[in-house]
Amino acid sequence: MKAFFEGIQSLFVDFLFKPLDGLRHLELITWFGANTINWIFMIICACAIVYWIKQLRIFDDAGTENQDTTAHSFLK
């Protein structure tokens, strides 16, 4: 049973966390390089929010949105 848990430890420490170790070492060299992935995710999220708001405005202008408080059965 001990070998099973040591195998799980080896999987995570030796293989799956290697990219995170690389980021940790990269942070000592350049902060911007280590946080590039975060900036990419923030840009993707900002684009998704802008797209979502545009779509909401399109449906609101068309009048197809049902804004009645009884639109859902649990609100009756």
PDB file as gemmi writes it, atoms N, CA and C in Angstrom:
CRYST1    1.000    1.000    1.000  90.00  90.00  90.00 P 1                      
ATOM      1  N   MET A   1       0.817  -1.193   0.000  1.00  0.00           N  
ATOM      2  CA  MET A   1       0.000   0.000   0.000  1.00  0.00           C  
ATOM      3  C   MET A   1       0.868   1.267   0.000  1.00  0.00           C  
ATOM      4  N   LYS A   2       2.013   1.178   0.665  1.00  0.00           N  
ATOM      5  CA  LYS A   2       2.917   2.330   0.723  1.00  0.00           C  
ATOM      6  C   LYS A   2       3.445   2.673  -0.678  1.00  0.00           C  
ATOM      7  N   ALA A   3       3.721   1.646  -1.460  1.00  0.00           N  
ATOM      8  CA  ALA A   3       4.230   1.864  -2.808  1.00  0.00           C  
ATOM      9  C   ALA A   3       3.197   2.572  -3.692  1.00  0.00           C  
ATOM     10  N   PHE A   4       1.920   2.283  -3.446  1.00  0.00           N  
ATOM     11  CA  PHE A   4       0.857   2.933  -4.212  1.00  0.00           C  
ATOM     12  C   PHE A   4       0.862   4.446  -3.981  1.00  0.00           C  
ATOM     13  N   PHE A   5       0.945   4.838  -2.715  1.00  0.00           N  
ATOM     14  CA  PHE A   5       0.947   6.271  -2.404  1.00  0.00           C  
ATOM     15  C   PHE A   5       2.254   6.941  -2.837  1.00  0.00           C  
ATOM     16  N   GLU A   6       3.357   6.219  -2.775  1.00  0.00           N  
ATOM     17  CA  GLU A   6       4.614   6.766  -3.277  1.00  0.00           C  
ATOM     18  C   GLU A   6       4.560   6.935  -4.794  1.00  0.00           C  
ATOM     19  N   GLY A   7       3.837   6.057  -5.474  1.00  0.00           N  
ATOM     20  CA  GLY A   7       3.648   6.196  -6.922  1.00  0.00           C  
ATOM     21  C   GLY A   7       2.840   7.430  -7.263  1.00  0.00           C  
ATOM     22  N   ILE A   8       1.786   7.700  -6.470  1.00  0.00           N  
ATOM     23  CA  ILE A   8       0.994   8.914  -6.676  1.00  0.00           C  
ATOM     24  C   ILE A   8       1.852  10.149  -6.428  1.00  0.00           C  
ATOM     25  N   GLN A   9       2.673  10.104  -5.371  1.00  0.00           N  
ATOM     26  CA  GLN A   9       3.572  11.219  -5.073  1.00  0.00           C  
ATOM     27  C   GLN A   9       4.544  11.444  -6.220  1.00  0.00           C  
ATOM     28  N   SER A  10       5.098  10.380  -6.728  1.00  0.00           N  
ATOM     29  CA  SER A  10       6.045  10.492  -7.833  1.00  0.00           C  
ATOM     30  C   SER A  10       5.377  11.068  -9.078  1.00  0.00           C  
ATOM     31  N   LEU A  11       4.152  10.652  -9.353  1.00  0.00           N  
ATOM     32  CA  LEU A  11       3.426  11.165 -10.514  1.00  0.00           C  
ATOM     33  C   LEU A  11       3.269  12.680 -10.434  1.00  0.00           C  
ATOM     34  N   PHE A  12       2.826  13.162  -9.275  1.00  0.00           N  
ATOM     35  CA  PHE A  12       2.582  14.590  -9.156  1.00  0.00           C  
ATOM     36  C   PHE A  12       3.869  15.390  -9.048  1.00  0.00           C  
ATOM     37  N   VAL A  13       4.792  14.964  -8.202  1.00  0.00           N  
ATOM     38  CA  VAL A  13       6.004  15.745  -7.951  1.00  0.00           C  
ATOM     39  C   VAL A  13       6.944  15.712  -9.154  1.00  0.00           C  
ATOM     40  N   ASP A  14       7.121  14.541  -9.749  1.00  0.00           N  
ATOM     41  CA  ASP A  14       8.117  14.396 -10.810  1.00  0.00           C  
ATOM     42  C   ASP A  14       7.596  14.740 -12.202  1.00  0.00           C  
ATOM     43  N   PHE A  15       6.271  14.712 -12.404  1.00  0.00           N  
ATOM     44  CA  PHE A  15       5.759  14.922 -13.750  1.00  0.00           C  
ATOM     45  C   PHE A  15       4.772  16.085 -13.851  1.00  0.00           C  
ATOM     46  N   LEU A  16       3.710  16.040 -13.073  1.00  0.00           N  
ATOM     47  CA  LEU A  16       2.624  16.998 -13.260  1.00  0.00           C  
ATOM     48  C   LEU A  16       2.947  18.398 -12.742  1.00  0.00           C  
ATOM     49  N   PHE A  17       3.839  18.518 -11.755  1.00  0.00           N  
ATOM     50  CA  PHE A  17       4.173  19.839 -11.213  1.00  0.00           C  
ATOM     51  C   PHE A  17       5.436  20.430 -11.824  1.00  0.00           C  
ATOM     52  N   LYS A  18       6.046  19.778 -12.794  1.00  0.00           N  
ATOM     53  CA  LYS A  18       7.255  20.313 -13.434  1.00  0.00           C  
ATOM     54  C   LYS A  18       7.024  21.679 -14.096  1.00  0.00           C  
ATOM     55  N   PRO A  19       5.896  21.887 -14.799  1.00  0.00           N  
ATOM     56  CA  PRO A  19       5.687  23.223 -15.370  1.00  0.00           C  
ATOM     57  C   PRO A  19       5.601  24.318 -14.300  1.00  0.00           C  
ATOM     58  N   LEU A  20       5.043  23.987 -13.147  1.00  0.00           N  
ATOM     59  CA  LEU A  20       4.958  24.981 -12.076  1.00  0.00           C  
ATOM     60  C   LEU A  20       6.334  25.291 -11.495  1.00  0.00           C  
ATOM     61  N   ASP A  21       7.206  24.297 -11.454  1.00  0.00           N  
ATOM     62  CA  ASP A  21       8.580  24.552 -11.016  1.00  0.00           C  
ATOM     63  C   ASP A  21       9.287  25.480 -11.993  1.00  0.00           C  
ATOM     64  N   GLY A  22       9.009  25.277 -13.272  1.00  0.00           N  
ATOM     65  CA  GLY A  22       9.597  26.175 -14.273  1.00  0.00           C  
ATOM     66  C   GLY A  22       9.116  27.603 -14.110  1.00  0.00           C  
ATOM     67  N   LEU A  23       7.838  27.777 -13.811  1.00  0.00           N  
ATOM     68  CA  LEU A  23       7.324  29.127 -13.575  1.00  0.00           C  
ATOM     69  C   LEU A  23       7.939  29.753 -12.329  1.00  0.00           C  
ATOM     70  N   ARG A  24       8.160  28.949 -11.303  1.00  0.00           N  
ATOM     71  CA  ARG A  24       8.766  29.463 -10.086  1.00  0.00           C  
ATOM     72  C   ARG A  24      10.190  29.958 -10.350  1.00  0.00           C  
ATOM     73  N   HIS A  25      10.943  29.220 -11.155  1.00  0.00           N  
ATOM     74  CA  HIS A  25      12.303  29.650 -11.491  1.00  0.00           C  
ATOM     75  C   HIS A  25      12.284  30.847 -12.440  1.00  0.00           C  
ATOM     76  N   LEU A  26      11.297  30.903 -13.322  1.00  0.00           N  
ATOM     77  CA  LEU A  26      11.189  32.023 -14.251  1.00  0.00           C  
ATOM     78  C   LEU A  26      10.850  33.319 -13.530  1.00  0.00           C  
ATOM     79  N   GLU A  27      10.121  33.226 -12.416  1.00  0.00           N  
ATOM     80  CA  GLU A  27       9.747  34.425 -11.678  1.00  0.00           C  
ATOM     81  C   GLU A  27      10.978  35.131 -11.105  1.00  0.00           C  
ATOM     82  N   LEU A  28      12.016  34.384 -10.795  1.00  0.00           N  
ATOM     83  CA  LEU A  28      13.242  34.999 -10.283  1.00  0.00           C  
ATOM     84  C   LEU A  28      13.956  35.790 -11.371  1.00  0.00           C  
ATOM     85  N   ILE A  29      13.726  35.431 -12.614  1.00  0.00           N  
ATOM     86  CA  ILE A  29      14.369  36.114 -13.736  1.00  0.00           C  
ATOM     87  C   ILE A  29      13.536  37.308 -14.190  1.00  0.00           C  
ATOM     88  N   THR A  30      12.248  37.068 -14.471  1.00  0.00           N  
ATOM     89  CA  THR A  30      11.369  38.132 -14.939  1.00  0.00           C  
ATOM     90  C   THR A  30       9.955  37.897 -14.430  1.00  0.00           C  
ATOM     91  N   TRP A  31       9.405  38.907 -13.767  1.00  0.00           N  
ATOM     92  CA  TRP A  31       8.051  38.800 -13.239  1.00  0.00           C  
ATOM     93  C   TRP A  31       7.041  38.742 -14.369  1.00  0.00           C  
ATOM     94  N   PHE A  32       7.240  39.546 -15.417  1.00  0.00           N  
ATOM     95  CA  PHE A  32       6.300  39.583 -16.532  1.00  0.00           C  
ATOM     96  C   PHE A  32       6.268  38.253 -17.281  1.00  0.00           C  
ATOM     97  N   GLY A  33       7.394  37.609 -17.410  1.00  0.00           N  
ATOM     98  CA  GLY A  33       7.432  36.316 -18.080  1.00  0.00           C  
ATOM     99  C   GLY A  33       6.669  35.254 -17.319  1.00  0.00           C  
ATOM    100  N   ALA A  34       6.782  35.276 -15.992  1.00  0.00           N  
ATOM    101  CA  ALA A  34       6.098  34.272 -15.184  1.00  0.00           C  
ATOM    102  C   ALA A  34       4.595  34.502 -15.157  1.00  0.00           C  
ATOM    103  N   ASN A  35       4.152  35.738 -15.353  1.00  0.00           N  
ATOM    104  CA  ASN A  35       2.727  36.044 -15.281  1.00  0.00           C  
ATOM    105  C   ASN A  35       2.078  36.211 -16.649  1.00  0.00           C  
ATOM    106  N   THR A  36       2.763  35.820 -17.700  1.00  0.00           N  
ATOM    107  CA  THR A  36       2.210  35.920 -19.049  1.00  0.00           C  
ATOM    108  C   THR A  36       0.930  35.104 -19.180  1.00  0.00           C  
ATOM    109  N   ILE A  37       0.903  33.928 -18.606  1.00  0.00           N  
ATOM    110  CA  ILE A  37      -0.288  33.077 -18.702  1.00  0.00           C  
ATOM    111  C   ILE A  37      -1.478  33.755 -18.037  1.00  0.00           C  
ATOM    112  N   ASN A  38      -1.254  34.461 -16.929  1.00  0.00           N  
ATOM    113  CA  ASN A  38      -2.345  35.169 -16.265  1.00  0.00           C  
ATOM    114  C   ASN A  38      -2.874  36.307 -17.140  1.00  0.00           C  
ATOM    115  N   TRP A  39      -1.973  37.023 -17.788  1.00  0.00           N  
ATOM    116  CA  TRP A  39      -2.396  38.113 -18.668  1.00  0.00           C  
ATOM    117  C   TRP A  39      -3.200  37.581 -19.848  1.00  0.00           C  
ATOM    118  N   ILE A  40      -2.801  36.428 -20.374  1.00  0.00           N  
ATOM    119  CA  ILE A  40      -3.545  35.833 -21.491  1.00  0.00           C  
ATOM    120  C   ILE A  40      -4.954  35.465 -21.043  1.00  0.00           C  
ATOM    121  N   PHE A  41      -5.097  34.860 -19.857  1.00  0.00           N  
ATOM    122  CA  PHE A  41      -6.426  34.502 -19.352  1.00  0.00           C  
ATOM    123  C   PHE A  41      -7.272  35.747 -19.098  1.00  0.00           C  
ATOM    124  N   MET A  42      -6.666  36.824 -18.599  1.00  0.00           N  
ATOM    125  CA  MET A  42      -7.427  38.051 -18.357  1.00  0.00           C  
ATOM    126  C   MET A  42      -7.916  38.665 -19.665  1.00  0.00           C  
ATOM    127  N   ILE A  43      -7.107  38.621 -20.702  1.00  0.00           N  
ATOM    128  CA  ILE A  43      -7.510  39.151 -22.017  1.00  0.00           C  
ATOM    129  C   ILE A  43      -8.651  38.316 -22.590  1.00  0.00           C  
ATOM    130  N   ILE A  44      -8.561  36.987 -22.478  1.00  0.00           N  
ATOM    131  CA  ILE A  44      -9.629  36.113 -22.972  1.00  0.00           C  
ATOM    132  C   ILE A  44     -10.925  36.393 -22.228  1.00  0.00           C  
ATOM    133  N   CYS A  45     -10.854  36.532 -20.905  1.00  0.00           N  
ATOM    134  CA  CYS A  45     -12.063  36.814 -20.112  1.00  0.00           C  
ATOM    135  C   CYS A  45     -12.653  38.175 -20.464  1.00  0.00           C  
ATOM    136  N   ALA A  46     -11.814  39.182 -20.680  1.00  0.00           N  
ATOM    137  CA  ALA A  46     -12.312  40.507 -21.047  1.00  0.00           C  
ATOM    138  C   ALA A  46     -13.027  40.453 -22.392  1.00  0.00           C  
ATOM    139  N   CYS A  47     -12.467  39.724 -23.355  1.00  0.00           N  
ATOM    140  CA  CYS A  47     -13.115  39.586 -24.667  1.00  0.00           C  
ATOM    141  C   CYS A  47     -14.453  38.856 -24.536  1.00  0.00           C  
ATOM    142  N   ALA A  48     -14.497  37.824 -23.694  1.00  0.00           N  
ATOM    143  CA  ALA A  48     -15.746  37.080 -23.504  1.00  0.00           C  
ATOM    144  C   ALA A  48     -16.816  37.958 -22.859  1.00  0.00           C  
ATOM    145  N   ILE A  49     -16.438  38.794 -21.904  1.00  0.00           N  
ATOM    146  CA  ILE A  49     -17.401  39.682 -21.252  1.00  0.00           C  
ATOM    147  C   ILE A  49     -17.940  40.714 -22.229  1.00  0.00           C  
ATOM    148  N   VAL A  50     -17.071  41.278 -23.060  1.00  0.00           N  
ATOM    149  CA  VAL A  50     -17.520  42.251 -24.061  1.00  0.00           C  
ATOM    150  C   VAL A  50     -18.484  41.595 -25.042  1.00  0.00           C  
ATOM    151  N   TYR A  51     -18.172  40.382 -25.506  1.00  0.00           N  
ATOM    152  CA  TYR A  51     -19.057  39.657 -26.421  1.00  0.00           C  
ATOM    153  C   TYR A  51     -20.405  39.383 -25.771  1.00  0.00           C  
ATOM    154  N   TRP A  52     -20.386  38.971 -24.502  1.00  0.00           N  
ATOM    155  CA  TRP A  52     -21.607  38.651 -23.776  1.00  0.00           C  
ATOM    156  C   TRP A  52     -22.488  39.888 -23.619  1.00  0.00           C  
ATOM    157  N   ILE A  53     -21.890  41.006 -23.288  1.00  0.00           N  
ATOM    158  CA  ILE A  53     -22.660  42.238 -23.119  1.00  0.00           C  
ATOM    159  C   ILE A  53     -23.248  42.692 -24.455  1.00  0.00           C  
ATOM    160  N   LYS A  54     -22.495  42.534 -25.540  1.00  0.00           N  
ATOM    161  CA  LYS A  54     -23.035  42.874 -26.862  1.00  0.00           C  
ATOM    162  C   LYS A  54     -24.246  42.005 -27.197  1.00  0.00           C  
ATOM    163  N   GLN A  55     -24.161  40.708 -26.912  1.00  0.00           N  
ATOM    164  CA  GLN A  55     -25.279  39.817 -27.185  1.00  0.00           C  
ATOM    165  C   GLN A  55     -26.487  40.167 -26.322  1.00  0.00           C  
ATOM    166  N   LEU A  56     -26.257  40.517 -25.057  1.00  0.00           N  
ATOM    167  CA  LEU A  56     -27.363  40.935 -24.199  1.00  0.00           C  
ATOM    168  C   LEU A  56     -28.041  42.185 -24.743  1.00  0.00           C  
ATOM    169  N   ARG A  57     -27.250  43.113 -25.245  1.00  0.00           N  
ATOM    170  CA  ARG A  57     -27.808  44.351 -25.806  1.00  0.00           C  
ATOM    171  C   ARG A  57     -28.626  44.055 -27.066  1.00  0.00           C  
ATOM    172  N   ILE A  58     -28.168  43.115 -27.894  1.00  0.00           N  
ATOM    173  CA  ILE A  58     -28.904  42.755 -29.113  1.00  0.00           C  
ATOM    174  C   ILE A  58     -30.280  42.192 -28.753  1.00  0.00           C  
ATOM    175  N   PHE A  59     -30.336  41.275 -27.790  1.00  0.00           N  
ATOM    176  CA  PHE A  59     -31.618  40.696 -27.400  1.00  0.00           C  
ATOM    177  C   PHE A  59     -32.496  41.710 -26.685  1.00  0.00           C  
ATOM    178  N   ASP A  60     -31.906  42.613 -25.933  1.00  0.00           N  
ATOM    179  CA  ASP A  60     -32.694  43.636 -25.240  1.00  0.00           C  
ATOM    180  C   ASP A  60     -33.302  44.622 -26.245  1.00  0.00           C  
ATOM    181  N   ASP A  61     -32.532  45.007 -27.267  1.00  0.00           N  
ATOM    182  CA  ASP A  61     -33.051  45.926 -28.287  1.00  0.00           C  
ATOM    183  C   ASP A  61     -34.132  45.272 -29.140  1.00  0.00           C  
ATOM    184  N   ALA A  62     -34.020  43.966 -29.370  1.00  0.00           N  
ATOM    185  CA  ALA A  62     -35.006  43.267 -30.182  1.00  0.00           C  
ATOM    186  C   ALA A  62     -36.292  43.003 -29.409  1.00  0.00           C  
ATOM    187  N   GLY A  63     -36.241  43.077 -28.086  1.00  0.00           N  
ATOM    188  CA  GLY A  63     -37.427  42.861 -27.273  1.00  0.00           C  
ATOM    189  C   GLY A  63     -37.811  41.402 -27.116  1.00  0.00           C  
ATOM    190  N   THR A  64     -36.898  40.494 -27.373  1.00  0.00           N  
ATOM    191  CA  THR A  64     -37.203  39.069 -27.268  1.00  0.00           C  
ATOM    192  C   THR A  64     -36.957  38.515 -25.868  1.00  0.00           C  
ATOM    193  N   GLU A  65     -36.396  39.319 -24.996  1.00  0.00           N  
ATOM    194  CA  GLU A  65     -36.112  38.871 -23.634  1.00  0.00           C  
ATOM    195  C   GLU A  65     -37.382  38.910 -22.804  1.00  0.00           C  
ATOM    196  N   ASN A  66     -37.712  37.798 -22.159  1.00  0.00           N  
ATOM    197  CA  ASN A  66     -38.881  37.723 -21.301  1.00  0.00           C  
ATOM    198  C   ASN A  66     -38.469  38.178 -19.905  1.00  0.00           C  
ATOM    199  N   GLN A  67     -38.858  39.397 -19.521  1.00  0.00           N  
ATOM    200  CA  GLN A  67     -38.449  39.952 -18.239  1.00  0.00           C  
ATOM    201  C   GLN A  67     -39.574  39.902 -17.207  1.00  0.00           C  
ATOM    202  N   ASP A  68     -40.578  39.098 -17.458  1.00  0.00           N  
ATOM    203  CA  ASP A  68     -41.654  38.923 -16.500  1.00  0.00           C  
ATOM    204  C   ASP A  68     -41.132  38.164 -15.279  1.00  0.00           C  
ATOM    205  N   THR A  69     -41.595  38.540 -14.097  1.00  0.00           N  
ATOM    206  CA  THR A  69     -41.090  37.882 -12.892  1.00  0.00           C  
ATOM    207  C   THR A  69     -41.569  36.448 -12.774  1.00  0.00           C  
ATOM    208  N   THR A  70     -42.583  36.070 -13.539  1.00  0.00           N  
ATOM    209  CA  THR A  70     -43.051  34.687 -13.513  1.00  0.00           C  
ATOM    210  C   THR A  70     -42.498  33.889 -14.694  1.00  0.00           C  
ATOM    211  N   ALA A  71     -41.380  34.314 -15.229  1.00  0.00           N  
ATOM    212  CA  ALA A  71     -40.775  33.602 -16.350  1.00  0.00           C  
ATOM    213  C   ALA A  71     -40.280  32.225 -15.912  1.00  0.00           C  
ATOM    214  N   HIS A  72     -39.960  32.091 -14.645  1.00  0.00           N  
ATOM    215  CA  HIS A  72     -39.525  30.802 -14.112  1.00  0.00           C  
ATOM    216  C   HIS A  72     -40.570  30.276 -13.165  1.00  0.00           C  
ATOM    217  N   SER A  73     -40.765  28.984 -13.209  1.00  0.00           N  
ATOM    218  CA  SER A  73     -41.833  28.391 -12.414  1.00  0.00           C  
ATOM    219  C   SER A  73     -41.591  28.530 -10.922  1.00  0.00           C  
ATOM    220  N   PHE A  74     -40.345  28.602 -10.487  1.00  0.00           N  
ATOM    221  CA  PHE A  74     -40.088  28.694  -9.061  1.00  0.00           C  
ATOM    222  C   PHE A  74     -40.291  30.100  -8.507  1.00  0.00           C  
ATOM    223  N   LEU A  75     -40.561  31.096  -9.367  1.00  0.00           N  
ATOM    224  CA  LEU A  75     -40.795  32.462  -8.922  1.00  0.00           C  
ATOM    225  C   LEU A  75     -42.265  32.788  -8.768  1.00  0.00           C  
ATOM    226  N   LYS A  76     -43.167  31.837  -8.977  1.00  0.00           N  
ATOM    227  CA  LYS A  76     -44.605  32.089  -8.889  1.00  0.00           C  
ATOM    228  C   LYS A  76     -45.058  32.282  -7.476  1.00  0.00           C  
TER     229      LYS A  76                                                      
END                                                                             
